[in-house]
Every structure is written in C-alpha cells, then in structure tokens.
C-alpha cells in the first residue's frame, strides 16, 4: 500500500531511485557507508541496496512506525541497515561516503533546512555526494505558484488518487509545507558547503540536486 501510494504521489519515483543510485555509485567505494535521511518506508534504501552488495546504510527517520515499515520493505537487506529513530542530530557522525534525502527537506523551514543540510555535510567524507529530491516550486508570483499546485493535484487525480486525498495535499502544500523555489533550494545547499550543485531531475513540482562535500 505504501509503495503504491508513493508511486502515485511522485512522478517516476522508481526511476528517481535509479538515478540516485547512479549518482552515488559514481564516487562511492564498493564498501561505502551511506546516510539516508528521512528513510521511513524503506523504498529508497531498498533501491540503493540493489546497486552494490557491499554498501551499508544508516537510516534516519523520526517515525518509529515508518522505520518498522522500512525493515519489512528491506527484507533480507535489513541486515545491512542500522535504523536511527530521530533527526539529523541523531545520525552518527560518520564519516559517510554518500548521503541521500528524498521527499524530506521540503517539510523543514529555511533556517532548519540549512542547519540540517549543514549537519549532513559535516558527516560526509571530502568529495562525497549528497543527493536530495523534494517539492520545489518555480514561480514569479502567487498566481503562478497556485497554477503549479493545481497541476500537481491534477496529476494526482490522473494517477487515480481519491479527491479527498488530493484536497488534503492541496492544504498541506499551501499551508503546512514550506516549499521553496529551486533557486532558494540550490542556495541552501551551497551555503551548507556543497560544491558543484547540479539539478539532475525535474518533473512538475519535484526537483532533485546533487552536490559534493
């Protein structure tokens, strides 16, 4: 159920996981230790585990229930993952060979987002990649922002999602989720100390970046 719902919410989610794996694999050694921030559900970690049998993971999420679901999703690969219930401050200090954060940072206001990304950077080995993907709405004014939110909701309807769920999604994006612009998101990564920040994915309101410690 969770995997199906996630696939409806985010365009090309399975392909995003593959893209993230490719970006991590470019620089990470065969025995890489990887930090996964916002790992509840386990889909991202499961996909990464399929890239290299020697990779191990530290998975961080504030929801115990979602970490339990991640263990189920991972199956036998769960033996390669250490679960941490909490936030970035509860993650080990590393050093890690790579880090990822998918569909997580858009929940954080700008100041906390910068602090979180800075803490990720502090835990990475020099040159290690950090791959992030989340909601990021490009707009020149409020009207254009509403247009892109409407398009996002229309996509959810097109995937077969119920109208009550799409309405909850609208309220969340408009009132509860501090979605930034792509320019603001990129600036936060650069302010945290990441270099060569590059956008690798865009689909409607979802964007992904890779930067290096």
N, C-alpha and C positions, 0 to 999 in steps of 0.2 A: 504493500500500500504506500509506504513512504517513498520508495523508489519511483513508483508510478506517478505520484503527486509531484515529486521534484522534477521529473521529466516533463510534466505539463507546465510547470511554472517557469522553467528556464529553457529557452531555445537551445537545441544542440548540446544538451548537458553531457551526454556520453562523449561527444567529440571534444568538448571543453576538457574533460578529464584526460583524453588522449593528448591534447595539445599541452596541457600542464606537464604530463609525463615526459613529453619530448623536450620541453624547456628545462626540466630538472635534469634529465639524462644527459644533456649537453655537457654539463660541468661536474655532475656528482659522480663520485667514485662508485665502484661496484659494491662496496660495503657502506654506502652512505647512511648517515643518521639524519632523518628528516623530521622537521617540526611541522605539524598540521594544526593550525589554529582555527577553531570552530569546526571540530571534527565529528560532531554528533551525526549519527546516521550511518557513517562509515563508507559512503559511496566513493568519495574522493580517495580515501586511504586504500580502499579495496582496489581501485583502478591503478593507483601508483604501485601497489604491491605486485601487480602483474608485470611491471616493467623489468624489475631486477630482483632475483630471489635473495640477494644479499642485503637489500635495503631494509633498515629497521626504522620504526616511527615512534615519535612521542605525540600522542593525540590529545588535544586540549579542548574541553567544552564545558560550559557552566551547567549543562543539564545532565544529571545522572541518568535519566531515562533515555536520553539520546545516545549517551555513551554505551548503555546496555544494548541499545539497538545496533550500534556500531559493531559491538562484539558479535552479534548474530549475523550481521551483514558480512563481516570479515571471514567467518568460518574458521578454517584451519590457519588462515593468515593472521588471526588474532594473536598467535604466539609471537609474532614479530612486532607487536604494537604494545606500548606502555600507555595506559589511559591516565589522564590527569583531569580531575573534576575541578574546574575553575577557569581563570582567565590567563592572560599572557604572563602575569606575575607569578602564576603557579606553575609555569613551564620550567623545566630545568634550564640551567644557564648554557648548556651546550658544551663545546661549540658544535653547531649543526652544519651539515653540508648543503642544506637547502631548507626552505620553508615555503608553505603554501597557506593561503587563507581565501577560501571561496565562499561567497554568499554570506559573509560575516561582517566585514568592516562597515557596510552601509548602515548597520544598526548603531554605530558609535558617532556621537557629535564630533565636530572637527578637532577640538582640543584633545579629547580622549583617543580619537583615531590616530593623531600624530604621536601621542605618547605610546600607544600600543605598537604602532609600526616601528617606532624608535627602539622599543624593547625587543621586537623581533630582530631588528638589525644588530642589536648588541649581542644576540645569541648566535649569530652566524659567523662562520669562518670567512676570512677575506676572500672576496670574489664569489661567494656563494649566492645562488639565485633566490629571489623571493618572488613568488607568483601569486598575484591577487586578482580576484574577479568578483564583481558585485554590481548592484544598481548604481548607475551614474548617468544623470540626465543632462544632455546638452540642450541649452535653451538660452534665448536672448531676453525673454520676458516671461511673465507668469502665464500668459496665454499660450505660448509655445510649450511651456512645461506641462500645462494641462493637456495639450494635444498629444504629447508623448505618453502621458499617463493613460489617456484614452486608448491609444494604440496598444499599449501594453495589456490593458484589460480586454481589448478586442482579441488579442492573441490568446489570452487565457480562455475566452469563450470558444474560440476556434479549436482549441485542444479538447473541448468537451467539458470544461470545468463549470460547475453549478454557479448560477447567478449570485447566490448568497455568499459564496466564497470570493467571487470577483469583487463584490461590493466591499467585503472586509479588506481585500487587498487595496482597493482604492483609498479607504480611510487610513489604512496603515501607511501607505506611501505619502499621502497628503498631510497627515497629522503626526504620525509616530516615528517614521523612519527618516532620519536626517540625510537624505540623499543629496550628494554634492554634484557639481559639474565635473566633467572629465579634466578640465584644467585644474580645478581645486584638488582632485584626487592625485593627479600627477605631481603637483606642488608638494603635497604632504609626503609622498614617497621620497622626493628629492630633499625636502627639509629633514627627513629622518636619516639621511646619509646614503641613500641608494643612488647608484650611478647608472648611466645608460638605460634610463627608464624608457621602456618601449611598449606601446599598445599592441597587443597581439590578437585581440578578439573584440568584436563589436556586433551585437545583434539587438536591435531596438534599444532598450534602456540598460542592457547589460554590457559591461566592458571589462577587459582584462589587461593587466600590465605585468611586465617582468622587469625587475631591477636587480642590481648586484651590490653586495655588501663591500 
